[in-house]
Amino acid sequence: MTADTIERTGTIERHFATAGLFALPVRLVIGWTYFSAFWRRVGIADKLDPDVPGYIGEKFNHFLPQALGIGPIIEHLLTHPGLLAVAMTVFTIVEGVVGICVMIGLLTRVMSLAVLGLAFGILLSAGWLGTTCLDEWQIGILGMACGFMLFLSGGGRYCVDRIVSERIPRLAQQKWFNWLSSGAINVRTPVVVSGSILILAAALFTNQHFHGGIYGPLHNKSVAPVIEITDAHIADNRLQFELFRTEGADVYGSFVIGVSVRDDTTGDTVVQLDGTQLSRLPEAAIANRYVAKVKPGAHSLVVPLGAKAQLSIDTGPARWDATRQYTLILTDISGATWEQAVSIGP
């Protein structure tokens, strides 16, 4: 090497060391963000056991209704509980490993790409959630930006990568090692600009898609519960229908205090169940599809976010006329109601 080349190389390395130093607070915090997810589920409480309250699979279920593009993947896991439990365990371990490696600066660039990928998954699955602000969307998009920034900067002076480079100089001289860990790499300006624009585009698109944050009316699907009703029919004097809670707070259920069927011809109520009666529904009357379960509560029927179930309710002595039209009405404790036409017959 010539003197100029050596000086230029030293200058570039100092620039990357400075960039890594400036990124240190981001590296520590983003690392803890992911490691803390592991710690909460394993160290503080057991949230990986499907039979224990607070199972992480139920939180995963909450993502389903408005997930962007990956809903079928989420639903497949939810309908296969054994596979879901394995996936949640693997995901938690990955978050723990990535988090601790980012904090200590081990294979920083590899782990920064893992941060970007994990954040992108959060953005697509849960970016619509947040009762008072855009909680999950902000976590997802900021995680992507931080992951990309850490890939560009590397770990700097205060990281395990630096220690390895000093102890094994021959390894540090390999270009591929710096691309996996830290140190100077040859990243051209167009790559940085293009990556930044792509992340900004993802921010703008998802912000508009989930929340209307760029133009038009703002909307927050985490505020009020919404229940979709399908396949409502009467067969063998039983009212059967499927309900799916698609909106509302993930930490609070929808409390259904009324299920009724109205004869649209006369306006009379043919079937009426109040909150007390719904709280006494037998287990056999509710066929849950996912991990989050519709179940009788103390004074109502509780429908968590993302729960889907088929209900079968005895209509008693009610007489049904196939020539008439009937409407099923669900009433929430908030006063919200949801309606669906009821067919007669199997």
C-alpha beads as a LAMMPS data file, in Angstrom:
LAMMPS data file: protein, C-alpha beads

346 atoms
345 bonds

1 atom types
1 bond types

-500.0 500.0 xlo xhi
-500.0 500.0 ylo yhi
-500.0 500.0 zlo zhi

Masses

1 110.0

Atoms # bond

1 1 1 0.000 0.000 0.000
2 1 1 1.104 3.534 -0.685
3 1 1 1.124 6.183 2.018
4 1 1 -1.901 7.874 0.419
5 1 1 -3.855 4.619 0.374
6 1 1 -3.022 3.895 4.002
7 1 1 -4.035 7.400 5.028
8 1 1 -7.266 7.196 3.035
9 1 1 -8.105 3.805 4.567
10 1 1 -7.431 5.141 8.053
11 1 1 -9.646 8.151 7.411
12 1 1 -12.535 5.957 6.211
13 1 1 -12.192 3.688 9.239
14 1 1 -12.273 6.708 11.554
15 1 1 -15.423 7.940 9.811
16 1 1 -17.134 4.592 10.365
17 1 1 -15.953 4.537 13.993
18 1 1 -17.496 7.990 14.489
19 1 1 -20.731 6.941 12.772
20 1 1 -20.922 3.878 15.018
21 1 1 -20.315 6.057 18.076
22 1 1 -23.131 8.415 17.096
23 1 1 -25.435 5.415 16.576
24 1 1 -24.598 3.921 19.996
25 1 1 -27.734 5.154 21.837
26 1 1 -29.937 3.870 19.015
27 1 1 -28.145 0.530 19.052
28 1 1 -28.576 0.098 22.787
29 1 1 -32.242 1.084 22.840
30 1 1 -33.319 -0.852 19.750
31 1 1 -31.421 -3.863 21.071
32 1 1 -33.212 -3.654 24.400
33 1 1 -36.552 -3.228 22.606
34 1 1 -36.178 -6.703 21.105
35 1 1 -34.426 -8.389 24.005
36 1 1 -37.069 -7.080 26.408
37 1 1 -39.739 -8.917 24.390
38 1 1 -37.870 -12.149 25.114
39 1 1 -37.339 -11.170 28.746
40 1 1 -41.017 -10.348 29.353
41 1 1 -42.185 -13.664 27.935
42 1 1 -39.540 -15.892 29.546
43 1 1 -37.826 -14.143 32.452
44 1 1 -40.638 -12.138 34.038
45 1 1 -43.647 -14.278 33.156
46 1 1 -44.314 -17.464 31.211
47 1 1 -46.127 -16.288 28.098
48 1 1 -45.123 -19.184 25.865
49 1 1 -47.366 -21.768 27.540
50 1 1 -50.661 -22.064 25.595
51 1 1 -52.463 -23.100 28.777
52 1 1 -51.430 -20.047 30.810
53 1 1 -53.304 -16.706 30.777
54 1 1 -51.400 -14.119 28.772
55 1 1 -50.195 -16.630 26.156
56 1 1 -48.411 -14.701 23.406
57 1 1 -50.437 -16.597 20.803
58 1 1 -53.521 -14.610 21.841
59 1 1 -51.670 -11.341 21.190
60 1 1 -50.667 -12.743 17.808
61 1 1 -54.344 -13.503 17.171
62 1 1 -55.147 -9.797 17.683
63 1 1 -53.025 -8.925 14.646
64 1 1 -55.136 -10.956 12.217
65 1 1 -58.193 -8.836 11.292
66 1 1 -56.394 -5.909 9.606
67 1 1 -52.963 -7.432 8.849
68 1 1 -51.521 -6.260 5.545
69 1 1 -50.603 -9.035 3.116
70 1 1 -49.690 -11.684 5.687
71 1 1 -53.165 -12.479 7.042
72 1 1 -53.203 -15.980 5.467
73 1 1 -49.917 -16.839 7.213
74 1 1 -51.255 -15.657 10.568
75 1 1 -54.522 -17.546 10.067
76 1 1 -52.679 -20.749 9.140
77 1 1 -50.722 -20.613 12.383
78 1 1 -53.829 -19.808 14.415
79 1 1 -55.677 -22.808 13.016
80 1 1 -52.737 -25.084 13.851
81 1 1 -52.123 -24.510 17.600
82 1 1 -49.111 -26.826 17.809
83 1 1 -47.380 -25.039 14.952
84 1 1 -48.344 -21.684 16.483
85 1 1 -46.705 -22.617 19.797
86 1 1 -43.482 -23.596 18.003
87 1 1 -43.530 -20.407 15.918
88 1 1 -44.044 -18.204 18.986
89 1 1 -41.160 -19.936 20.787
90 1 1 -38.797 -19.596 17.826
91 1 1 -39.838 -15.975 17.255
92 1 1 -39.219 -15.146 20.922
93 1 1 -35.760 -16.773 20.882
94 1 1 -34.859 -14.889 17.701
95 1 1 -35.915 -11.592 19.295
96 1 1 -33.798 -12.378 22.347
97 1 1 -30.702 -13.321 20.351
98 1 1 -31.013 -10.352 17.993
99 1 1 -31.611 -7.951 20.857
100 1 1 -28.619 -8.980 22.944
101 1 1 -26.319 -9.168 19.908
102 1 1 -27.311 -5.664 18.818
103 1 1 -26.710 -4.270 22.297
104 1 1 -23.232 -5.769 22.641
105 1 1 -22.399 -5.221 18.973
106 1 1 -21.840 -8.808 17.846
107 1 1 -22.242 -9.340 14.094
108 1 1 -23.855 -5.911 14.122
109 1 1 -24.687 -5.665 10.439
110 1 1 -26.264 -9.122 10.255
111 1 1 -28.304 -8.367 13.341
112 1 1 -29.303 -4.944 12.013
113 1 1 -30.839 -6.652 8.986
114 1 1 -32.659 -8.989 11.373
115 1 1 -33.975 -5.906 13.212
116 1 1 -35.185 -4.491 9.905
117 1 1 -36.918 -7.768 9.045
118 1 1 -38.560 -8.159 12.455
119 1 1 -39.749 -4.557 12.357
120 1 1 -41.182 -5.052 8.876
121 1 1 -43.137 -8.054 10.149
122 1 1 -44.502 -6.007 13.055
123 1 1 -45.438 -3.221 10.663
124 1 1 -47.428 -5.495 8.337
125 1 1 -49.139 -7.506 11.058
126 1 1 -49.822 -5.014 13.837
127 1 1 -49.279 -1.580 12.291
128 1 1 -53.005 -0.864 12.566
129 1 1 -53.119 -1.268 16.368
130 1 1 -52.973 1.565 18.894
131 1 1 -55.843 3.024 20.907
132 1 1 -54.447 6.463 21.713
133 1 1 -51.645 6.795 19.139
134 1 1 -50.075 4.812 16.325
135 1 1 -48.281 2.476 18.740
136 1 1 -47.407 -0.572 16.670
137 1 1 -47.003 1.382 13.431
138 1 1 -44.393 3.609 15.041
139 1 1 -42.545 0.622 16.500
140 1 1 -42.486 -1.078 13.115
141 1 1 -41.418 1.800 10.899
142 1 1 -38.866 3.218 13.351
143 1 1 -37.425 -0.278 13.772
144 1 1 -36.935 -0.492 10.002
145 1 1 -35.201 2.898 9.881
146 1 1 -32.986 2.051 12.874
147 1 1 -32.062 -1.330 11.423
148 1 1 -30.999 0.248 8.138
149 1 1 -29.028 2.960 9.923
150 1 1 -27.159 0.411 12.057
151 1 1 -26.318 -1.591 8.939
152 1 1 -24.728 1.508 7.427
153 1 1 -22.846 2.595 10.560
154 1 1 -21.826 -0.718 12.078
155 1 1 -21.077 -0.980 15.778
156 1 1 -18.214 1.515 15.918
157 1 1 -15.559 1.442 18.615
158 1 1 -17.684 0.099 21.485
159 1 1 -18.769 -3.318 20.299
160 1 1 -17.695 -6.955 20.358
161 1 1 -16.990 -6.767 16.628
162 1 1 -14.190 -4.298 17.355
163 1 1 -12.675 -6.603 19.981
164 1 1 -12.712 -9.534 17.551
165 1 1 -11.096 -7.386 14.844
166 1 1 -8.278 -6.321 17.172
167 1 1 -7.632 -9.842 18.447
168 1 1 -7.751 -11.468 15.006
169 1 1 -6.288 -8.886 12.580
170 1 1 -6.258 -11.361 9.695
171 1 1 -10.020 -11.774 10.003
172 1 1 -10.530 -8.030 10.136
173 1 1 -8.757 -7.681 6.797
174 1 1 -11.427 -9.766 5.071
175 1 1 -14.071 -7.603 3.397
176 1 1 -16.817 -10.127 4.041
177 1 1 -16.194 -9.927 7.786
178 1 1 -16.855 -6.199 7.878
179 1 1 -20.068 -6.698 5.905
180 1 1 -21.226 -9.154 8.579
181 1 1 -19.966 -7.253 11.611
182 1 1 -18.686 -3.674 11.794
183 1 1 -15.988 -1.481 10.340
184 1 1 -15.509 0.226 6.998
185 1 1 -17.504 -1.004 4.003
186 1 1 -17.880 0.357 0.503
187 1 1 -21.453 1.659 0.440
188 1 1 -22.221 4.049 -2.376
189 1 1 -24.438 7.068 -1.927
190 1 1 -27.162 5.830 -4.342
191 1 1 -27.597 2.706 -2.191
192 1 1 -28.062 4.797 0.967
193 1 1 -30.454 7.185 -0.731
194 1 1 -32.436 4.402 -2.400
195 1 1 -32.753 2.453 0.860
196 1 1 -33.861 5.566 2.693
197 1 1 -36.470 6.371 0.043
198 1 1 -37.816 2.806 0.144
199 1 1 -38.243 2.979 3.920
200 1 1 -39.909 6.380 3.599
201 1 1 -42.226 4.942 0.949
202 1 1 -43.121 2.079 3.306
203 1 1 -43.805 4.644 6.040
204 1 1 -46.085 6.762 3.849
205 1 1 -47.938 3.801 2.339
206 1 1 -48.618 2.008 5.622
207 1 1 -49.449 5.246 7.425
208 1 1 -52.116 5.972 4.833
209 1 1 -53.338 2.379 4.588
210 1 1 -53.702 1.788 8.304
211 1 1 -54.634 5.248 9.540
212 1 1 -55.310 7.651 6.657
213 1 1 -52.348 9.668 7.872
214 1 1 -51.527 11.448 4.601
215 1 1 -54.846 12.506 3.061
216 1 1 -58.563 12.033 3.625
217 1 1 -60.231 11.292 6.958
218 1 1 -58.145 9.829 9.766
219 1 1 -59.322 6.481 11.086
220 1 1 -58.348 4.411 14.099
221 1 1 -59.586 0.837 14.000
222 1 1 -58.435 0.223 17.567
223 1 1 -60.997 2.475 19.277
224 1 1 -64.455 0.901 18.941
225 1 1 -65.320 -2.790 18.526
226 1 1 -66.720 -4.041 15.229
227 1 1 -68.186 -7.509 14.775
228 1 1 -68.800 -9.087 11.377
229 1 1 -71.656 -11.596 11.152
230 1 1 -71.828 -14.271 8.444
231 1 1 -73.817 -17.401 7.613
232 1 1 -76.798 -16.543 9.839
233 1 1 -79.561 -19.089 9.426
234 1 1 -82.254 -21.070 11.254
235 1 1 -82.071 -24.863 11.119
236 1 1 -83.942 -27.343 13.333
237 1 1 -85.125 -24.537 15.630
238 1 1 -81.580 -23.392 16.222
239 1 1 -80.142 -19.995 15.359
240 1 1 -76.669 -20.472 13.904
241 1 1 -74.238 -17.767 12.822
242 1 1 -70.535 -16.971 12.701
243 1 1 -69.099 -13.826 14.265
244 1 1 -65.646 -12.313 13.826
245 1 1 -64.376 -9.323 15.810
246 1 1 -62.314 -7.221 13.388
247 1 1 -61.785 -3.885 15.152
248 1 1 -61.419 -2.325 18.601
249 1 1 -58.908 -2.312 21.430
250 1 1 -56.745 -5.422 21.663
251 1 1 -56.678 -5.244 25.472
252 1 1 -60.452 -5.073 25.899
253 1 1 -63.223 -7.342 24.674
254 1 1 -66.501 -6.564 23.035
255 1 1 -69.276 -7.340 25.518
256 1 1 -72.367 -8.567 23.698
257 1 1 -75.417 -8.043 25.910
258 1 1 -78.093 -8.832 23.379
259 1 1 -78.806 -11.320 20.581
260 1 1 -82.178 -10.954 18.891
261 1 1 -83.977 -11.884 15.686
262 1 1 -86.473 -9.441 14.187
263 1 1 -89.306 -10.349 11.842
264 1 1 -88.901 -7.661 9.176
265 1 1 -92.470 -8.139 7.977
266 1 1 -94.159 -7.310 11.288
267 1 1 -91.298 -5.630 13.119
268 1 1 -91.762 -8.051 16.033
269 1 1 -88.841 -9.561 17.944
270 1 1 -89.020 -13.335 17.507
271 1 1 -85.975 -14.281 19.620
272 1 1 -84.389 -12.228 22.406
273 1 1 -81.442 -13.155 24.643
274 1 1 -80.114 -10.641 27.144
275 1 1 -76.685 -10.423 28.771
276 1 1 -77.609 -12.778 31.613
277 1 1 -78.808 -15.461 29.229
278 1 1 -75.731 -15.060 27.028
279 1 1 -73.474 -15.396 30.080
280 1 1 -75.046 -18.823 30.653
281 1 1 -74.543 -20.229 27.172
282 1 1 -73.180 -23.787 27.356
283 1 1 -69.712 -24.487 26.018
284 1 1 -71.175 -26.692 23.288
285 1 1 -73.015 -23.685 21.834
286 1 1 -69.759 -21.927 20.899
287 1 1 -67.293 -23.372 18.379
288 1 1 -64.161 -21.214 18.437
289 1 1 -61.825 -21.139 15.441
290 1 1 -58.751 -19.363 16.820
291 1 1 -56.713 -18.960 20.004
292 1 1 -58.619 -15.852 21.120
293 1 1 -61.935 -17.323 22.220
294 1 1 -65.508 -16.099 22.369
295 1 1 -66.821 -17.118 25.783
296 1 1 -69.534 -16.330 28.306
297 1 1 -68.550 -13.607 30.777
298 1 1 -70.043 -12.557 34.076
299 1 1 -72.835 -10.512 32.494
300 1 1 -72.409 -10.874 28.722
301 1 1 -70.817 -12.749 25.866
302 1 1 -67.163 -11.683 25.634
303 1 1 -65.674 -11.358 22.132
304 1 1 -61.900 -10.598 22.099
305 1 1 -60.223 -8.893 19.152
306 1 1 -59.532 -11.377 16.373
307 1 1 -61.851 -14.041 17.818
308 1 1 -64.011 -15.986 15.367
309 1 1 -66.638 -18.502 16.415
310 1 1 -69.812 -20.189 15.269
311 1 1 -72.705 -19.916 17.691
312 1 1 -75.663 -22.260 17.876
313 1 1 -78.596 -21.042 20.001
314 1 1 -81.864 -22.848 20.720
315 1 1 -84.771 -20.651 19.553
316 1 1 -87.297 -22.458 21.736
317 1 1 -90.977 -22.306 20.690
318 1 1 -90.460 -19.645 18.002
319 1 1 -92.205 -20.371 14.679
320 1 1 -90.361 -19.643 11.458
321 1 1 -91.910 -18.806 8.098
322 1 1 -89.618 -19.222 5.094
323 1 1 -91.668 -16.662 3.148
324 1 1 -90.708 -13.909 5.587
325 1 1 -87.449 -12.052 6.077
326 1 1 -85.635 -12.005 9.405
327 1 1 -82.697 -9.990 10.718
328 1 1 -80.174 -11.006 13.371
329 1 1 -79.094 -8.161 15.680
330 1 1 -76.126 -8.214 18.074
331 1 1 -75.964 -5.470 20.708
332 1 1 -72.743 -4.402 22.429
333 1 1 -72.666 -2.927 25.922
334 1 1 -71.511 0.346 24.322
335 1 1 -74.790 0.558 22.444
336 1 1 -73.313 -0.438 19.082
337 1 1 -75.363 -2.915 17.063
338 1 1 -74.571 -5.156 14.117
339 1 1 -77.161 -6.716 11.807
340 1 1 -77.270 -9.567 9.330
341 1 1 -80.079 -11.152 7.299
342 1 1 -81.145 -14.610 8.502
343 1 1 -82.053 -17.405 6.128
344 1 1 -84.409 -20.268 6.962
345 1 1 -83.172 -23.779 6.349
346 1 1 -79.860 -25.645 6.515

Bonds

1 1 1 2
2 1 2 3
3 1 3 4
4 1 4 5
5 1 5 6
6 1 6 7
7 1 7 8
8 1 8 9
9 1 9 10
10 1 10 11
11 1 11 12
12 1 12 13
13 1 13 14
14 1 14 15
15 1 15 16
16 1 16 17
17 1 17 18
18 1 18 19
19 1 19 20
20 1 20 21
21 1 21 22
22 1 22 23
23 1 23 24
24 1 24 25
25 1 25 26
26 1 26 27
27 1 27 28
28 1 28 29
29 1 29 30
30 1 30 31
31 1 31 32
32 1 32 33
33 1 33 34
34 1 34 35
35 1 35 36
36 1 36 37
37 1 37 38
38 1 38 39
39 1 39 40
40 1 40 41
41 1 41 42
42 1 42 43
43 1 43 44
44 1 44 45
45 1 45 46
46 1 46 47
47 1 47 48
48 1 48 49
49 1 49 50
50 1 50 51
51 1 51 52
52 1 52 53
53 1 53 54
54 1 54 55
55 1 55 56
56 1 56 57
57 1 57 58
58 1 58 59
59 1 59 60
60 1 60 61
61 1 61 62
62 1 62 63
63 1 63 64
64 1 64 65
65 1 65 66
66 1 66 67
67 1 67 68
68 1 68 69
69 1 69 70
70 1 70 71
71 1 71 72
72 1 72 73
73 1 73 74
74 1 74 75
75 1 75 76
76 1 76 77
77 1 77 78
78 1 78 79
79 1 79 80
80 1 80 81
81 1 81 82
82 1 82 83
83 1 83 84
84 1 84 85
85 1 85 86
86 1 86 87
87 1 87 88
88 1 88 89
89 1 89 90
90 1 90 91
91 1 91 92
92 1 92 93
93 1 93 94
94 1 94 95
95 1 95 96
96 1 96 97
97 1 97 98
98 1 98 99
99 1 99 100
100 1 100 101
101 1 101 102
102 1 102 103
103 1 103 104
104 1 104 105
105 1 105 106
106 1 106 107
107 1 107 108
108 1 108 109
109 1 109 110
110 1 110 111
111 1 111 112
112 1 112 113
113 1 113 114
114 1 114 115
115 1 115 116
116 1 116 117
117 1 117 118
118 1 118 119
119 1 119 120
120 1 120 121
121 1 121 122
122 1 122 123
123 1 123 124
124 1 124 125
125 1 125 126
126 1 126 127
127 1 127 128
128 1 128 129
129 1 129 130
130 1 130 131
131 1 131 132
132 1 132 133
133 1 133 134
134 1 134 135
135 1 135 136
136 1 136 137
137 1 137 138
138 1 138 139
139 1 139 140
140 1 140 141
141 1 141 142
142 1 142 143
143 1 143 144
144 1 144 145
145 1 145 146
146 1 146 147
147 1 147 148
148 1 148 149
149 1 149 150
150 1 150 151
151 1 151 152
152 1 152 153
153 1 153 154
154 1 154 155
155 1 155 156
156 1 156 157
157 1 157 158
158 1 158 159
159 1 159 160
160 1 160 161
161 1 161 162
162 1 162 163
163 1 163 164
164 1 164 165
165 1 165 166
166 1 166 167
167 1 167 168
168 1 168 169
169 1 169 170
170 1 170 171
171 1 171 172
172 1 172 173
173 1 173 174
174 1 174 175
175 1 175 176
176 1 176 177
177 1 177 178
178 1 178 179
179 1 179 180
180 1 180 181
181 1 181 182
182 1 182 183
183 1 183 184
184 1 184 185
185 1 185 186
186 1 186 187
187 1 187 188
188 1 188 189
189 1 189 190
190 1 190 191
191 1 191 192
192 1 192 193
193 1 193 194
194 1 194 195
195 1 195 196
196 1 196 197
197 1 197 198
198 1 198 199
199 1 199 200
200 1 200 201
201 1 201 202
202 1 202 203
203 1 203 204
204 1 204 205
205 1 205 206
206 1 206 207
207 1 207 208
208 1 208 209
209 1 209 210
210 1 210 211
211 1 211 212
212 1 212 213
213 1 213 214
214 1 214 215
215 1 215 216
216 1 216 217
217 1 217 218
218 1 218 219
219 1 219 220
220 1 220 221
221 1 221 222
222 1 222 223
223 1 223 224
224 1 224 225
225 1 225 226
226 1 226 227
227 1 227 228
228 1 228 229
229 1 229 230
230 1 230 231
231 1 231 232
232 1 232 233
233 1 233 234
234 1 234 235
235 1 235 236
236 1 236 237
237 1 237 238
238 1 238 239
239 1 239 240
240 1 240 241
241 1 241 242
242 1 242 243
243 1 243 244
244 1 244 245
245 1 245 246
246 1 246 247
247 1 247 248
248 1 248 249
249 1 249 250
250 1 250 251
251 1 251 252
252 1 252 253
253 1 253 254
254 1 254 255
255 1 255 256
256 1 256 257
257 1 257 258
258 1 258 259
259 1 259 260
260 1 260 261
261 1 261 262
262 1 262 263
263 1 263 264
264 1 264 265
265 1 265 266
266 1 266 267
267 1 267 268
268 1 268 269
269 1 269 270
270 1 270 271
271 1 271 272
272 1 272 273
273 1 273 274
274 1 274 275
275 1 275 276
276 1 276 277
277 1 277 278
278 1 278 279
279 1 279 280
280 1 280 281
281 1 281 282
282 1 282 283
283 1 283 284
284 1 284 285
285 1 285 286
286 1 286 287
287 1 287 288
288 1 288 289
289 1 289 290
290 1 290 291
291 1 291 292
292 1 292 293
293 1 293 294
294 1 294 295
295 1 295 296
296 1 296 297
297 1 297 298
298 1 298 299
299 1 299 300
300 1 300 301
301 1 301 302
302 1 302 303
303 1 303 304
304 1 304 305
305 1 305 306
306 1 306 307
307 1 307 308
308 1 308 309
309 1 309 310
310 1 310 311
311 1 311 312
312 1 312 313
313 1 313 314
314 1 314 315
315 1 315 316
316 1 316 317
317 1 317 318
318 1 318 319
319 1 319 320
320 1 320 321
321 1 321 322
322 1 322 323
323 1 323 324
324 1 324 325
325 1 325 326
326 1 326 327
327 1 327 328
328 1 328 329
329 1 329 330
330 1 330 331
331 1 331 332
332 1 332 333
333 1 333 334
334 1 334 335
335 1 335 336
336 1 336 337
337 1 337 338
338 1 338 339
339 1 339 340
340 1 340 341
341 1 341 342
342 1 342 343
343 1 343 344
344 1 344 345
345 1 345 346
